[in-house]
């Protein structure tokens, strides 16, 4: 803490390491081995004093976290059509016909903001091992074709699953819900984390007898939440029980670590 008009007093004790003066006599009034006490005054504008006065007493490092719930406004369902035949072209043809029916049924649901795309097409041979255990023979081909459907009506997921399975889709890959825009929630979570960290730092600083100083270093950020995944098995069970599939909320979390300087002493 800097104080104006202060005069520092420096004292140096010089011991009589060299012993008595020449001739072995101790000069009158000399304290002998106690040496002489010399007093020096340093003006308050001395650079050494100013450097000491300008030093900050220390710092406090605190962490804070904040979280904000955000409601999903998009849902994505993935289906798959798997067909099998002894010839590759037959398996592929059967798959194409079946998938065309599934796509038509999904699009006919006329859900708002519907986007449909196919992905992950594969042809896999199946083998049988001969009796001599040395050779393999292809006995069939399996074709797998995946389709994903995204809609802005998160409450219509059950209807979308019904339409696809009713048209012949024999696999449900998964259901996920997500928010299309989480930036506002991220900013709010970050602000919340900073407020909490600063409040804790103020309590700590005041308990130590100081005011809280300026922030010296800040680290942290807010995450972008991953889509909430609804397991395919649960989706099939919910459909069988005619239970609606609910999206739930996503949580946006922010974490910060801040180092604050300690300010002036309280009451100083």
N, C-alpha and C positions, 0 to 999 in steps of 0.2 A: 504494500500500500504506500503510495507516494504522499509525503507530507511536506508542505512548504515551510521555509524558515527554520529547518532543522539543521543543527550543527553536530557532526559526528566527532567523537573524541577517540583517538587512537592512542594507546599506551604501549610503550616498548620498555621492557625490562632488560637492561644491559648488565650482565653479570661480569664480575671482575675475574675473567678467566686468565688474564695475564698475571695475576698476583699483585703484590704491593708495587708501589712506584719505585723508581730507581733509588738505590741507597737503602732499600728495605724498610723505609718509613711510610707509614700511612698518613696521607695529607690530612691536616686538621679538618674536622667536619665530614670526612669521607666515611660512609657507612661500611667500608671494607668490602667483604664478600657479597653484600647485598647489592652492590653496584649503585647506579644512579637511575632514578625514574624520570624519564623524559616524556613530556606531554606535548602532543602535536594537535592542532586544530585543522580540520579540513572543511573548506567552505561547502555550502550545500549545492554548489554548481560543479563540484568535482565529478569528472566522468565516472569514476569508480562508484561513487555513491548513487549517481543517476542510474547506472546499470543495475545496481542491486535493487533500487526502488522500482524499476520497470519490470522486474522479473515477475511472471505470473506464478501464483502459488501452486498450481497444478491443474489437473483435469479429471473429469469424470466420464466414464464410458458406460452407456446404457443401451438396452435393446428394447424394442417395442414391436408389437404385432397387431394387425387389424384384419378383420374379415367382414365381407359383405355378401349377403345372399342375392343371387340373381336368378330370375325365373327363365328356364329354357323356352325358346320360341321356335325351335326347329327339332324335327325328329327324323331319324334315318333308320330304315329297315333293310336288311340284306337277306335275299333269298337265294336258293340254289336249286338247280334242276340237274339230277343225276340220272343218266340212262346207261344201259348196258346191252351189248349185242356181240355176237361172235365175230362180226366184221366191223372194222373201224368206221366205214362210211355209213353202215346201217345205224350204229350207235350215234354218230354225229347227226344223221338225218332225223332220227327220233328225238334227239335233244332239241334240235332247231324247231321242230313242230311244237313240242311241249313248251319251250320257252316263249314262242310267239303267242301261245294262248295265255301264259302267265302275264306277259307284258300288256297284252290287250286288256286283261282283267284289271290290272293295276291302274292303267290309264283311264279305264272307264269309271273308276271310283271318283274321278273328278275332284280330287282333293286340292285345296288352295296351295299355290306355290309348288306344285308337284314337279320334281325332277327325277328322271329315270335314266340309269346307265347300266350297261353290262360290263363285267370285268372278270378276270381270272378264269379264262376258258382253258381247259386242259383235256388231253386225251391220254389215258393211261392203260397200257396193256396189262392183262392178267396172265400169269404163267402157271403151268402145272409141271411138276418135276417127274421125269420118267422113272420107271421102276429101278433102273440101274443107278439112279441118283447122280447121273453125269450130265444129262441134257435137260433143257427146259423147252416147253412148248407153249406158244400163245394159244389160250383157249377162248379169250373174250377181250373186249375193249370197254372201258368205262369212260364216259364223257361227262365232265362236270362244267356247268356254266353258271356264273353268278350274276345277280342283278341287284342293284341298290336303288332304293326309292326314298327320296327326301321330301318332306312336306312341312309347311309352316303351321299346320293344324296338329298340334301335339296330342290333342284329345282323340284324333282319328286313327291312331296307330293300330288299335284292335281291328278296326274295319279294314285297314290296309292288309294286315296279316290274313284276315278271313278271305279277302279277295284273291290273294296270291295262292294260298293253300287250296282254296276252292277250285282254282284253275289248274291245279296239278303240281305246284311247287312242292317238292318232297323234303326240303331242308329250309330251316330258318337260321341264317347265319348269326344274326344278332340284332338288337334294337338299341339305339343310342339317342340321347337327348342332349341338346347343347344350345347355348345362347349365341346368337349371331354377332352380337356386339357387347363386349365386356369392358370397354375402355372406361366408361363412366364409373363402373364398379371398381376397377383397378385404381383409379385416381382417389376415390373415396376411401378405399382400404389403406392406401399409402398415407393419406392425410391423417387417418385414424391412428396408424402406427407411429407417426411422428409426434402427434399430440400426446400419446401415451408415454413415449420415450422421454419427451421434454418434461412432462409432469413428474416422472420419477426422478429425473435429474435435478429438478428444482427442490424436491423434498430432500434429496441427498445433500445438495449443496447447502441448504439452509440448516440442516442438521449438523453440518461441519462448521457452521458459522460464516458462510460466504453467500454472496449472491451468485446466481448462475451467469456465466459469461457466454461468449459467442460460440457457435458450433465450429469445431476445428476439422472434423472429418465425418463424412456420412457414407454409409454403405447399405445396400439393400435394394428392394424392388418388390413388385407384385407379380404373381403368377397369372398365367392364362389357363383357366381350368380345362381339364380334359373332359370330353363328352362323358355323360353318365351312361354306362352300359347296362342294359337289361338282358340278362342271360336268356339264350334261346329256349332252354328247357323250361325256364319260368314262364316265358311267353306262351309256350304250348300249353302249360298247365293252366295259366290264366284264361286262355282262350277256351279250353275245355270246360272250365268252371264258369265261363262267361263273366269273368272279373275284369273290369276296366284296367288298362295299363296306364299308370300315372307317372308323370315325368319327374316330379320332385324338383328341388332347387339345387343349383350349383353354388359352390362357395368359392369366392375370390379371396385369396389370402395375400397379405403383404407383410414383410418383415424388414425392419431397419435397425442398424446399429449406429449410434451417434456418439461422438466424443465432444464434450463441451469443456471449455476452459472454465476454471473457477474465477469468478469476478472479485470485486472488492469485498472486504470483510463487512459483515453486517454491523451497522452502528458506527462504522469508521468514518 
